[in-house]
Amino acid sequence: MAKDKKLVEAITSMEEDFAQWYTDVVRKAELIDYSSVKGCMILRPAGYAIWENIQHELDRRFKETGVENVYLPLFIPESLLEKEKDHVEGFAPEVAWVTYGGLNQLPERLCVRPTSETLFCDFYKNIIQSYRDLPKVYNQWCSVVRWEKETRPFLRSREFLWQEGHTAHATAEEAEQRTVQMLNVYADFCEEVLAMPVVRGQKTEKEKFAGAEATYTIEALMHDGKALQSGTSHNFGNGFAKAFGIQYTDKDNKLQYVYQTSWGMTTRLIGAIIMVHGDDSGLVLPPRIAPVQAMVIPIQQQKDGVLDTAKEVCERIGKVCRAKLDDSDKSPGWKFSEQEMRGIPVRIELGPKDIAAGKCVAVRRDTREKIEIALDELEAKLPELLEQIQKDMFARAKAHRDAHIWDAHNYEEFTTIANEKPGFIRAMWCGDQACEDKIKEDLAVTSRCMPFNDQEHISDVCVCCGKPAHKLVYWGKAY
Amino acid sequence: MAKDKKLVEAITSMEEDFAQWYTDVVRKAELIDYSSVKGCMILRPAGYAIWENIQHELDRRFKETGVENVYLPLFIPESLLEKEKDHVEGFAPEVAWVTYGGLNQLPERLCVRPTSETLFCDFYKNIIQSYRDLPKVYNQWCSVVRWEKETRPFLRSREFLWQEGHTAHATAEEAEQRTVQMLNVYADFCEEVLAMPVVRGQKTEKEKFAGAEATYTIEALMHDGKALQSGTSHNFGNGFAKAFGIQYTDKDNKLQYVYQTSWGMTTRLIGAIIMVHGDDSGLVLPPRIAPVQAMVIPIQQQKDGVLDTAKEVCERIGKVCRAKLDDSDKSPGWKFSEQEMRGIPVRIELGPKDIAAGKCVAVRRDTREKIEIALDELEAKLPELLEQIQKDMFARAKAHRDAHIWDAHNYEEFTTIANEKPGFIRAMWCGDQACEDKIKEDLAVTSRCMPFNDQEHISDVCVCCGKPAHKLVYWGKAY
């Protein structure tokens, strides 16, 4: 068992060094590998399969709301990127530029898309003429590039995978409705599928997307008490439409500008899953997103009939969940460690004695609880068990999150909490960016969002400057 | 009906100008739009949905053979691209180069991947140590960039979507097996799903992939008699492994080089579907790949009960096929033209008289045949009808292909056929590239493949030089 120990020991403990623990899990669970391209990562099968499940489930939810998928070019001509002033200022400093095609210098530089608002505007300008052409509710799955200086797997890399939805509507109301609707799709997805509670709210002016009128966000709390922005939805009003000249003829034959939104989620979600649910043995995947939900591990597999029964069991439960058999020549202990490191929600241990007794032992990854299940009840019991794990994981994540939300009524309290208590800080804010800047400067804490649902009036004055304040803000240190 | 006529008239007829017909269909069926980025196209919902179906079905077939999906970076450092001599010579002249990241010039140029052999090699070098790590059978879905001078929608564009499989094996035999296996997956997919017959064979040295030992291909014949290379599978032997140092320890503890393959299919397949099945009314989609298989079109929809029945019918058949209702305020004739242009395999016409008689009229897109179906038999009859259409479309495409295969026994025959008879030319070849070059120079005809299955000895001598010849080659003008 020396080998098994080594595998587990190789991970730094969360309490000791959370950042190192994260890096260890990402590598040891074989989610990614580093590449020869600085700042770009390789998604290995175990990592990409999680993304495939995220895609599959999000895409289904999108299509239920009428979204259609498209694919736009990877490149944006410099002149197109420059059409909307705020937008180009936000993105130009961090894009990669293509200057040569083959052996020839290009007449105009092309940037590798950091996001595709400008391309969609250019496209919509061509295909929208009449109110009959509206709304357009398009989305694309692709990769984008942002030339970040500091990178971390999943959380910040120079290239990452995402979806970007871009919509055009006849009225401001409809655009606002779609912005909120997609934020809710994101929030429900995070809570129902990733078992990750989120706070839904609006970004401040300082934190909103370059070119947007309003940015809505979902913010999750990681195990170490830092916040992670997990999905955003932007209402552009008709700003982009004016910059790009996207107009339609309404029912009264008058020319109108369209109203637009965009919304995105990325492979960053995989980082969130790791940091919300992981433990010192590695990854812990919520069953609904786990590429393998149950790993069958035979004990004394060389003994007569063990491997055959294991295969048969795996095949049977394969009909009710995503199951796999580990029949490699490693020791069972080694297999347990691997299954734990990879976060597979349930392992089914099956040895000669179990088989003789017509049962097996199901071990939960999240609680390590061992449950005896009769072999002929597996198809009925296993899906129930997976659902229970999903529910419990959400409840635990929510309890942890809720236990790390602190109220601050004045700057002294705010400072103490920021320095000593990891988590979200709830505090009133006057609306002045100077206060946000000061808080960030003093405490490395940023405004995460102005929550939609629990806007309480916990004090009359801004936690920073003491002037009258009406907005409750969630603050936190963030990834 | 003036409007309806206009829609149809707007397409050039196939016989008059096939190239223009193709461009018309691509635009009028709303498969693509041009973009501000020269040579790059936008895949619109109707086009992208076909690609989604291709992806879904191919991915399923891949996974059945043990393929796992991954994602590698978009960029390749220049030094990495240069590691395999033939490969860099083949690709360097047509890649796009990133030279700036943000405001800073990069220390080394990065090319936007034209294909990812070099990145996979770099990755495999890191993760393959022992025979236990083999085989690796990875695939990625992504876009690639090749800086082509002349572009055409789907057939040749500067950026296109594809999948690229890259595998590493312990032995040359296993690599060869995988190369053939994937070609067969491609061929079966084309024939069973796209209703498109293909010739399976090997490329000549001149036409093989840059860096490969052998390239296998499937070649399809378009309606105009030109060939389209529709999928390729390459056996690299251990050439890349030696260039990149990818070695593993075998069971006897000896260091060995791995053997590699790669294989790819692209959005070009959508071009093939158009050119194999389309007609003068537009696109004709094989049912298995059609995003919408049946369009319900109400007649006199303003009359009581028509729209309600149409909705109910659409919902019912939605359970057995991909169905949609066109309840827009356009005229039925206009809707028919649109449905035909978009290639939807069946339309269900439903008017007050039909409803009173408890029936509807199903119209086949491929033959225009009208079939009365009792409303309560739709769920049973419609899937049968779709299967029949699929079968008939394959049979017609095959008959057309087979009627355009010509045998040439000497250069005079070859020349006459090349100039007068569109299609594949079967002729013997000595194996000398000089003959291939001459044929291309004289007649703009290239060797498409040396077929696996129907290697006949139709003559003793090379069709070009008259020297002894043992290889039958399919030749043709190609896209």
Interface residues (C-beta under 8 A of the other chain):
Chain A: D33 S35 S36 V37 C40 M41 I42 L43 R44 P45 Y48 A49 W51 E52 E68 N69 V70 Y71 L72 P73 L74 F75 I76 P77 L80 P93 E94 V95 A96 W97 V98 T99 Y100 G101 G102 L103 R109 L110 V112 L119 D122 F123 N126 I127 Y138 C142 S143 V145 W147 R158 E159 L161
Chain B: D33 S35 S36 V37 C40 M41 I42 L43 R44 P45 Y48 A49 W51 E52 E68 N69 V70 Y71 L72 P73 L74 F75 I76 P77 L80 P93 E94 V95 A96 W97 V98 T99 Y100 G101 G102 L103 R109 L110 V112 L119 D122 F123 N126 I127 Y138 C142 S143 V145 W147 R158 E159 L161
